[in-house]
Amino acid sequence: MHDTLPHLVDSDFPPLRRRCPTVLQMNLGYLCNLACVHCHVGAGPKRRELMDWDTMALALGVARRYHVRTLDLTGGSPEMNPDFRTLVIAARRQGMHIMDRCNPTILVTDGYEWVAEFLAAHAVEVVASLPCYGPENVDRQRGPGVFERSIAGLRQLNALGYGEPDSGLTLNLVYNPVGPSLPPPQSDLEGQYQLRLERDYGVRFNHLFTLANMPIQRFGSWLISRGEFQAYMGLLRAAHRPENLEQVMCRDLISVDYLGYLYDCDFNQMLGIPLGGCRTHLRDLLDGDLTGKRIAVADHCYGCTAGQGSSCGGALT
């Protein structure tokens, strides 16, 4: 796989500073039942990096220290971490809102039949990846049969009340383009998703988040191998909107890798660019204050400010 970092570090991206953190995003490991072309993590079935319970407990301590109210769980497939359930239960007891960035095929994977009911029992917000409302694009990006299995998983969630008004169970979907292009307007695409998924498959959800593909890991390597890396970076740069800078996720979020080291965002984590440019561990946050600290930036950050902007919660504008 091609290393994209040398293509990104010489950057003129505008400087950014942190606000007080409100979200702790924890990557529970790179193990996943899929190996998608666009994956900025490089996750897959053969990955064995997993966060242990001691690191999770330390993260909960940091959340208490900073009064962080949202725990954002990602991977890989975070549910494949053997301590996933223990973490969710402990965080809920701590009064935290929990988001699970879920690949919906995990819900219909042997050995993980418990996932849907567990998430519902603990009122976990599900953010499920589904890069199209039809099978062709999804299977091309993620593998044969993935769309059908994703629909089956989403139906399980619907049967438990997810996506229904006033149920208290939130189901949001995530769209990302199949290739090197920017996502279309989020509100317009959300309407298309809602119409097609309910009409064709009986699937309901709350909101759609649109994300630009980041030129790192598998997707970045794919661009380099096709000679399209610089053209895609040119697209992101040309679409940069300064007004998105105020709302980028790194101002309010701390990203934690499976070993407990910290980054300004999940993308920096995958590039090995540490928090503010200095190697920092969870234990270092038990004292001190992050407010006003420098955020480490590079050229891939244009992926968050291009067009409508992209964040863990979708479009910024």
Protein Blocks (a to p, Z undefined) as FASTA:
>chain_A
ZZfklmmmmccbdcddddddfbdcddfbjbdfbdcfklmnlpafkbcbdcdfklmmmmmm
mmmmnopabdcddedjfklpmklmmmmmmmmmnopacdddddfklmmgghilmmmmmmmm
nopacddddfbfbfklmmmmnoghklmmmmmmmmmmmmnogoiahklpacddddddfblc
ddddfklmmmmmmmmmmmmnopacfbdcdddddfehjllmmmmmnopmmmmmmmmmmmpc
fklmmmgmklmpccddfkopacfbfklmmnopaehhiacdfklmmgccfehpacdddfkl
mmmmgojbpafklpfZZ
